[in-house]
Amino acid sequence: MRKGNQNITNKKILFGIWNAFNLKRKKQFLIINFLILISGFAETISIATIVPLISFLTEPQNIINNNYAKPLIIYFSIQNTKELIVPITIIFIISVLIAGFIRTYTLWIISRFSAAVGSDFSANSYRNNLYQPYSVNLTRNSSDVIALNSLEINSVVNTITSSLKAFLSIV
């Protein structure tokens, strides 16, 4: 895409958005990325807990003979396989609930972050337009400036939201 004499690439746009963030937003962005990684880890654990559940449901004796499960079976003094169904099911349900909660919380944080970025960009944009010289303000149609700012800022916010949600889904 060409604008004037400059080539504008996606890389330049992303770095421009990053440079427009204040220090607080940059820290929040890094925290959100860390939270996304935690969410991915929690979902991996919840998926991994389905293997023992299915394994137990298909062949309960394999759990009793498993070297990793033996210390827990001895510690909880479990005598037969019927006593294992409840703990294994509870562990699976808890891991799925925790992963779901973390993912929902991460999506909520992403939405709040995007809204805050939009608010910051809007405030800076309107401030920059208001502090233009009087002669510039006389030649502009203020409704066109407001409409253009709203469209562009909405586009940036949607891009940030979509990118973070895509990263969350990939992880």
Number of C-alpha atoms within 10 A of each C-alpha: 8 8 7 7 6 8 9 12 11 9 9 11 12 14 12 11 14 13 11 15 16 11 10 8 17 14 12 14 18 11 12 19 17 12 19 25 15 18 24 20 14 21 21 15 16 21 14 13 19 18 12 17 21 13 13 19 13 10 12 18 13 14 19 18 10 11 10 10 13 14 11 11 18 10 9 9 10 14 11 11 16 9 12 17 13 10 11 16 17 12 16 20 15 13 21 20 15 16 22 16 14 19 21 13 15 21 18 12 15 25 19 13 19 23 17 14 21 21 14 16 22 18 12 13 16 13 11 10 16 13 10 10 9 9 8 11 13 9 8 10 9 13 9 10 14 14 11 12 17 16 12 14 19 17 13 19 21 16 14 21 19 15 13 21 17 11 14 21 12 9 14
